[in-house]
Amino acid sequence: MLTDKYPNFSRQKVLILVYVPWLLAVITQLDPVVSYFVAWLGSFYIFYLTLFSRVKFIPHDLPLNKQVMRPIVLIQLIFAGFMCTTSIFYFMDHMGYEYFNKVSFLPFRVNEQTYFIAKCQRMSLLAHAALVTGIIVQIKQFPIIKHKLNLNLDFFLIWLCVICYLLGGAASRISSISQFSYGLINISITCSALVFVRGIVQRKRGYIIFGGGLFVFNFLASTLTGYKESIILNVIIISFLLYPYYKKIILTLALPTIYILLYILPTFASIVRSQSWSGQKTAEEARKEAFNTLLTNNAPVIDETNWGFLTNRLSEISMFTKFVKHIPAERDYYGLEIFKNSILAIIPRFLWPNKFITETVSMQRVYEARVANRGSTVSAKTRPVVDGYVSAGLIGVFISIFLYGWLTQWLCNKAEEWFGGYELGCIVMFNAIFQNLWRGNNFEFLFNNIFYGYIAMYAIFWVLKRSNTITELDVYKDTADNSSV
């Protein structure tokens, strides 16, 4: 359980200790199996160090269990969790295991691929350490709030939910501004979930019906898409919002929920996608068929589908190893090429009609490394740690992910500063608009998301300030002692 029993006042202690497991993994690299497991377990050590230990460095305005939507908790658990911990399935498959049962009759022998997997895991661990370093460098232990909301928060959330949903729907129909629709829709979804949770806590039936109804409607709609991510995101949002008030219940349900998401959901999404996308059935019929498959307990189908998902889709270390084999042995590092393309991708198409297609440019390095065939329809875009590596190797991994963590926390600080604190600033604005930062994307799309996300957040702040919904405090609120400075 998350705790903040021990106060902390020094960044240096935790920032030194987070690199210990990476150094141990490097020392043991001559034995790739040992090195892999040292690196894999090292991420759990970093989770403990930054969230549970005496030397953790967090803001002190709230108990840790009431600030779980801040980057040091939410983004670290999701980003580093996917990047570092999910590789265990691929590695166990490499060693001849399936669901941790030995299926290969041949004894395992270390080979070249084993060394590449261990190397990629070490770089992922370094990226994890760099991420928390960037976040911690930007953390303000006593956040300063520069504005306040002049309306009742619950009342405002309801109106914000409705307005952002309508604006998001309208923006999605206009190609030149369609990218803003995602952030607006996410704000609406987050508002509905927060209203639902606040209704439960305050025992207000109207809030429960309004927030819960909209959230359930959106959740059911996400089951028709064929995408696992949309369902998982909804589960994450409601779980993290409920955690501060129902810690024991959420922790008790955590393991069975993870089991469902990792074992059952891939098969469910695969059936919906294969049947509805091809036009064989409507989305509703495909969803019903998926439920029937799961209810009949068709274990062989589920096992086969999900082991492939766990080894090659949930974890992206297989892709990472292909890039490490390709660069720099077959091709030199990209240097600033990806960075330059990412900056150019920000330019609106109406200002540059002949601008390259971002998807096409970002997929070129995937094809060059033979991660995917040019004739295939798969979109195997890289993640930040891979783009950091292909740009400048180990130093590229450290610099890019450090900046990722630094910028993530800076954006969260700015959202709280503009929107009056943690609930509206961090939970709603930051996590909704910058939801892509939870797991990351390739640099070209990531730069675009951050740039236009910041514009969207500022535009909302400007409208609220001009309408006096939010006003600037005469003196800034010091959250250390709830007084003014």
Phi, psi and omega in degrees: 000138180294139182218156175230041184298323186255116178289157180221148182223006183229124176286327190300321183301308184289326182290334175283316186290333183293343181266357180299311181297327178294319178297320178295321179295323178292318180299325184264016188292343177294335172251097188297329180292313178297315181299319178300310184291327174297316180293319180296312178292336180300327178293323177294325176297318179294320175304312180298313186297319186270346183241335187239336192279174179292334186263007180300148183240105184223163173297147182255010180285338181221152170300151185301323182290352177250011175227034185288350178271359177282158187303324183299335178258293189297304184291322178299314182296319183281308184297306181287329178299311178292318186291321191252319191269334185285349181292347182301325181293316179296318182292320178294323176296320177299326181275001176097020181250153172224122188051039176066016172251133181292120181246345179269132180280343180274141177294143182288136176231135178298133178225186183300320180298325179300316179296321180292320179298314180298320179297316179295323178294323177296319178292326176295320177295318176299320178297321177299313179297320179294322179301308182291332176297312179299319180295311184295323178301326182267351181294134172256117183295332177234082184304141178258124182260123185260350182221162177226152177273130183270357180249163171299130186300317181297315178299316181295320181298322179296313179293320178297322179300312183292312183297315181293327178294317180292316179294321179296318178296320179291318181296327181294341181268354180246111189302324184291338180235014185299332181295338177285341184296326183296314179296319180294316178296320178297322176298316179299315180296315181295320178299316181296320179293319180292320176298318178300313181294317179295327176294319177297313182295318182272356180058047178251109187298321182299317178295321180297316182293314182295302183295315181294321180297313180294321182292317179296319178301314179294322180296315179296323178296324180292335179285350179268350188280333186087001178259133177287325188300318183296324178290315181298319181298320178296319179295319180297314182302308184291326180293314182290328178289324181280336187306314182301335185256336183224059186301312184297318180295314181296317180293324178294321182276351186300309184296311177297328178293316178298320178300314180297316183294324184269331186259319185263318186303318180303318178294317178303310182294323181297319180293315179299315183294314184293327184269320183277323181291330181278349180088004180296320181219163173289165180299322180294319179293320179295321178296319178298319178297321179295317177298318180297321179298317181290322182289333178279000175057050179281075188301316181302318179295316181296314182300313182295315181296315188282328178294324175296321178294314183295324185273328187238348181246312180296312176263139180250021181290334176299314176298317182302315182297325179293322177292321180293325176291324185282323185239128005262013184297318184252338180212143180287164178300152183286340182064233182266007184300313181294320178300315180297316178297325180294321177293316180295328181295341180288331184298125181298146183293333180289340174271338181222081185303329182265019180299143180298159175276119187302318180300317182295315181296316183291336180277347183300316180291334176292317179292319181298324180275002179061033174284327178216154178276145181297333181277351183278161179264002183290144175249095185255061183292150182284165175253168184305320182295324179289317178296325176296318180293311184292341178281316186205025177070215184299317179294328177294322176299310183297310184296314184294318182282329172300312179296326177300310179294318180299312182292323179300312180291325178297317178296320178296316177302316182294320179297317179292323179296318183282323191252018169086019174125196192293310189296303182283322183286302184280305186297309188275298188289305184296306186288336178278310184290322184252038181298334178297339179286345181301315181243336179093170180207182177289163188301320184300314180284326183295314179300318180297314180300316183291315183298308183283335173295319179295319177299316180297317180295319179294321180298318178296317179299316182297316179297315181294324180287318180295330180270005181062017173291325173239134178234152180281137178288144178299320173230151186282140181282124177267111184286357179292321182223016179059027176246181181256153178236000000 
